[in-house]
Amino acid sequence: MTGFPLQIADEVRRRLAFLGVDAGDVEERFVRGSGPGGQKINKTSSTVWLRHRPTGVEVRCQAERSQVANRELAWAGLCARLEARRAAAAAEVRAGREAERRRTRQKTRTQKVRMIEAKKHRARTKQSRRGGFDD
């Protein structure tokens, strides 16, 4: 697989290829961390920040002290977020299809009987209101 940054695990490469993500679409930066850690955290750029430009998905990883370990975790996290995004889009499409199916399906005999009874009841209620206004 050419086009992917060096030293990325095969698992992550496979996941990215399946998602159709190109390395050129991912911006990778190494920044200084934040939080507790004192001088060490302030001097080293061990935090990895990834941004997938087409979708705007960002991942920032500072879990480990090692930049290499954070890089692997960040790429895995980016894959996970992109996969979750794809799964959510697929679920939304399925939900739309299901809603359309439910809306357009044939009514059962029981539903039709209930609907007619409700209409008759409503008609009787309205009929009773008309009674007292004759001139």
Secondary structure as the mmCIF struct_conf table of DSSP 4:
data_model
#
loop_
_struct_conf.conf_type_id
_struct_conf.id
_struct_conf.beg_label_comp_id
_struct_conf.beg_label_asym_id
_struct_conf.beg_label_seq_id
_struct_conf.end_label_comp_id
_struct_conf.end_label_asym_id
_struct_conf.end_label_seq_id
TURN_TY1_P TURN_TY1_P1 THR A 2 GLY A 3
BEND BEND1 PHE A 4 PHE A 4
HELX_LH_PP_P HELX_LH_PP_P1 PRO A 5 PRO A 5
TURN_TY1_P TURN_TY1_P2 LEU A 6 GLN A 7
HELX_RH_AL_P HELX_RH_AL_P1 ASP A 10 LEU A 19
TURN_TY1_P TURN_TY1_P3 GLY A 20 GLY A 20
HELX_RH_3T_P HELX_RH_3T_P1 ALA A 23 ASP A 25
STRN STRN1 VAL A 26 VAL A 31
BEND BEND2 GLY A 35 PRO A 36
TURN_TY1_P TURN_TY1_P4 GLY A 38 GLY A 38
HELX_RH_AL_P HELX_RH_AL_P2 GLN A 39 LYS A 43
STRN STRN2 THR A 47 HIS A 52
TURN_TY1_P TURN_TY1_P5 ARG A 53 GLY A 56
STRN STRN3 VAL A 57 CYS A 61
BEND BEND3 ALA A 63 ARG A 65
HELX_RH_AL_P HELX_RH_AL_P3 GLN A 67 THR A 104
BEND BEND4 ARG A 105 ARG A 105
HELX_LH_PP_P HELX_LH_PP_P2 GLN A 106 THR A 108
HELX_RH_AL_P HELX_RH_AL_P4 ARG A 109 ARG A 130
TURN_TY1_P TURN_TY1_P6 GLY A 131 GLY A 132
#
